[in-house]
Amino acid sequence: VFNTAKLTLVSVSEELDDDIQVLICVNGLVVCGSGSFVYVFKRGKLVTKLHEHKSTVDHLLPVGRGCLSLSSADGLVVWWDLSQFFDRDTRRTTRRKAMDKEETVTDDVEQTSVVHSFRLPSSFKVMCWAHPPTHLNKILLGGANGEVQLWNYRTQRHLYTFKLNTHLKTDYLRILTSKEGQKESRIEPKVTAIEPAPALDVVAVGFSDGRVVLHNIVYDETITTLQQGSMQGSISNLSFRTSLIPTEADDSPSNIPVLAATGTNGDVVLWDLTARRVQHTLKGSPFLLCFSSQ
């Protein structure tokens, strides 16, 4: 753990048995997926080791008082309640909100943290996921088949499927010819990144062919499509600028909405969403991308 203000090392956790595949923060807790376990750290110390998966945990998503974990190998999704590990003030606020909703709250740290679990269809391989703000108990799942599915993780129900690749022109689709039967087959680009926009009900969806689609998930309508260069590879991460500064001039650099998109070659492309064009390209090799509030 580093202090980002001074870039100094704060704490180092103990070494885990397997490589860490994914890492998130939930109300002061650091949660990581390593092997088939979910580890929870607090101030650099391991507070619990959660086990419900049989396969490698490769996706984590913070939601409400806990997080969701996913092992894409078998499609198992587990909803964890981590409120028992929060600080006392945070736990008191959580208890008050839960009582208002008539939910059961316990102070027993030894009690299991699993709320419930469910499996996704074997035909749908998850590549990425996101929790759209203001959409209670809803998650968006991006698949290897090019689909984005909307699920309710509380009721464990599949609600809707957004087929964003239906908006593609024919020149975006790759036509492959099989050597055996000389049969043509169409390969749909994979969904590789999903990021909710500051604008409500809008998400950015990145594809393996370098496209970024801004889509309204309420009306199921594509707002615009941005295409990165072929040399930049597939979209690996997306992040919106959220620190807009009100100015008198609407075209001020401080007032332009920007979307940053990384390609697998390491470039960061900054998109001017007003003009819908590339504002700047940063050459490099980042593995994680996030806009600061500063």
Steps between C-alpha positions, in 0.01 A plus 500: 500500500637841397421853613406661169559854629865433586553182296637327808454139605249461784471125552579164343275197540611145551581294192212294361525147365393590144531796267254783558264514202283797598497773767231745619426727798174488699451762776860496618546127441731357236346194337693280260445178312784248519452143388151387600495724810389855573731675747396805702767734641457789740790741553737248348390210721302198384163496678333209322543242227174424319449175315203414284653461156648186350675682214727804480334826605576742216231768540399714801243780512417728797124520565326653802627350829723247332608368164432245231759244397502296181697204377451516125615140453178363650283815501448502879404841644515547878357798687703578813386721790811668643331748735616305807858600416427873463610760753259556788362831366449352154340190651262713708388687186460169319292361786271805495442469125438127530248551779317755287473231233410235761809295414673266745822636650742310722817584692623139491825517306518122476173479309533420133519802270323331208164658421433261215656361183385407152640374171497669164415303184794296373448649153575851631865562589548822697788725396416805716222646712380823663237633740309793344429777755137549615405157363438312825627139509580511128824401329613508139691198371712519185538172314743338260212474251469878474191527718442720804250346742310668784458287815340551839746342742251504789228306316761314290307576183611588147297809409613614157760456227654792313634382166722793424663325205172529308591867454818406314557564135602197295860620469540474879420128497774254424412232246704182542513212253526149641757274333285190542170587338587840355217628719488866587438589863462838666699568817344752739755721680529431873393748766822582684410801719190666650505835680196701621503862383441804724176548304227278644401185311798529263789255487810467286559153359837402357548221246786281388500668157591839651151650503351696788120526500315753716163338567184600687396192696148626575397559139745244355632758257855564386600865542826489308778262397870581526758297308864474607786413270564139406855518639364583847329162535190421700362727773641394837365774728276808499468801730296821484623838615276604789676817620336750266547860614218743412635790294350783301632355176337172406799406284749547784735199547371478857144455378546230235374148580780253434508123473833320540535163332799267515596254231687175544811665352517731805381824337251724682267679259320809634169559321329840488139388538361835388681501165514117494863498394838406646635777721834344583680164507736403781763247400589251769408172663247555783325199649242695704308814415295732722427873497569688822255752639784750469 
